[in-house]
Amino acid sequence: QVQLVESGGGLVQPGGSLRLSCLASVVFNMKHMGWYRQAPGKARELVALITSGGSPVYGDSVKGRFTISRNNAENTVFLQMNSLQAEDTAVYFCNLNTFSLGDFWGQGTQVTVSS
């Protein structure tokens, strides 16, 4: 069983920055790993992912503001979030997608952007 543990969420003012981390207990047969978010009353949406080959993919609303990166040796994915806006307020979920066993999800971490 894969466990994903997120950290780094919190309250930040508009225009501020946060860095999320996701530690995977094990990474195998990875297709991609990344972050999704869900705001109240809205569907879960892609924020950013990084493929097994190291290529990043970003949701349209975060392009140019967020950066995803990974440390393979430590099974960790990071999400650097800059120029945060109120619309970025959501629960952020770490995701590991595998070729053979589908998706694994973290428990989520709350990000609140408010003055």
C-alpha positions as CSV (number, residue, x, y, z in Angstrom):
1,Q,0.0,0.0,0.0
2,V,1.3,3.4,-1.0
3,Q,1.1,6.2,1.5
4,L,1.3,9.9,0.4
5,V,1.9,12.5,3.1
6,E,1.4,16.2,2.2
7,S,2.7,19.1,4.1
8,G,3.2,22.9,3.7
9,G,-0.4,24.1,3.5
10,G,-1.7,27.1,5.5
11,L,-2.9,30.6,5.4
12,V,-1.2,33.2,3.2
13,Q,-2.1,36.7,2.1
14,P,-2.8,37.4,-1.6
15,G,0.4,37.7,-3.5
16,G,2.2,35.5,-1.1
17,S,3.9,32.1,-1.6
18,L,3.7,28.6,-0.2
19,R,5.6,25.4,-0.9
20,L,3.8,22.1,-0.7
21,S,5.6,18.8,-0.2
22,C,4.4,15.2,-0.8
23,L,6.4,12.3,0.5
24,A,5.6,8.9,-1.0
25,S,6.3,5.8,1.1
26,V,7.2,4.0,-2.1
27,V,7.2,4.9,-5.8
28,F,6.9,2.2,-8.3
29,N,5.8,1.9,-11.9
30,M,5.1,5.6,-11.9
31,K,3.3,7.2,-14.8
32,H,3.2,10.6,-13.2
33,M,2.9,12.3,-9.8
34,G,1.5,15.6,-8.9
35,W,-1.1,17.8,-7.3
36,Y,-4.8,18.3,-7.7
37,R,-7.1,20.7,-5.8
38,Q,-10.7,20.9,-4.8
39,A,-12.5,24.1,-3.7
40,P,-15.9,23.9,-1.9
41,G,-18.6,23.1,-4.3
42,K,-16.3,22.5,-7.2
43,A,-14.8,19.5,-8.9
44,R,-11.3,18.3,-8.3
45,E,-8.9,19.8,-10.9
46,L,-5.4,19.3,-12.0
47,V,-2.9,21.8,-10.6
48,A,0.4,20.3,-11.8
49,L,2.0,16.9,-12.4
50,I,5.4,15.7,-13.4
51,T,5.8,12.6,-15.6
52,S,8.2,9.7,-15.0
53,G,10.4,11.3,-17.6
54,G,10.5,14.6,-15.7
55,S,8.2,16.7,-17.9
56,P,5.9,19.1,-16.1
57,V,2.3,19.7,-17.0
58,Y,0.3,22.6,-15.5
59,G,-3.3,23.5,-15.2
60,D,-4.1,26.7,-17.1
61,S,-5.0,28.7,-14.1
62,V,-1.6,28.2,-12.4
63,K,0.8,28.5,-15.4
64,G,3.6,31.0,-14.8
65,R,2.9,31.0,-11.0
66,F,3.4,27.5,-9.8
67,T,6.4,25.2,-10.3
68,I,6.4,21.5,-9.7
69,S,9.6,19.6,-9.0
70,R,10.7,16.3,-7.6
71,N,13.5,14.6,-5.6
72,N,13.6,11.0,-6.9
73,A,16.1,9.9,-4.2
74,E,13.7,10.9,-1.5
75,N,10.4,10.0,-3.2
76,T,9.2,13.6,-2.8
77,V,7.4,16.0,-5.1
78,F,7.2,19.7,-4.4
79,L,4.8,22.5,-5.5
80,Q,6.1,26.0,-5.3
81,M,3.2,28.4,-5.4
82,N,3.8,32.1,-6.0
83,S,1.6,35.1,-6.5
84,L,-1.2,33.3,-4.7
85,Q,-4.8,34.5,-5.3
86,A,-8.0,34.0,-3.4
87,E,-9.1,31.7,-6.2
88,D,-6.3,29.3,-5.3
89,T,-8.0,28.6,-2.0
90,A,-8.7,24.8,-1.9
91,V,-7.7,21.5,-0.4
92,Y,-4.6,20.3,-2.3
93,F,-4.2,16.6,-2.9
94,C,-1.1,14.7,-3.8
95,N,-1.5,12.0,-6.5
96,L,0.6,9.1,-7.6
97,N,-0.6,7.5,-10.9
98,T,0.8,4.1,-11.8
99,F,0.6,2.1,-14.9
100,S,-0.5,-1.1,-13.1
101,L,-2.5,-0.1,-10.0
102,G,-4.0,3.2,-10.9
103,D,-4.2,6.2,-8.6
104,F,-3.1,6.8,-5.0
105,W,-4.1,9.9,-3.1
106,G,-2.9,11.8,0.0
107,Q,-5.2,13.0,2.7
108,G,-5.1,16.6,1.5
109,T,-3.7,19.9,2.8
110,Q,-5.7,23.1,3.1
111,V,-4.4,26.2,1.4
112,T,-6.2,29.4,2.2
113,V,-5.4,32.7,0.5
114,S,-7.0,35.6,2.4
115,S,-6.1,39.0,3.8
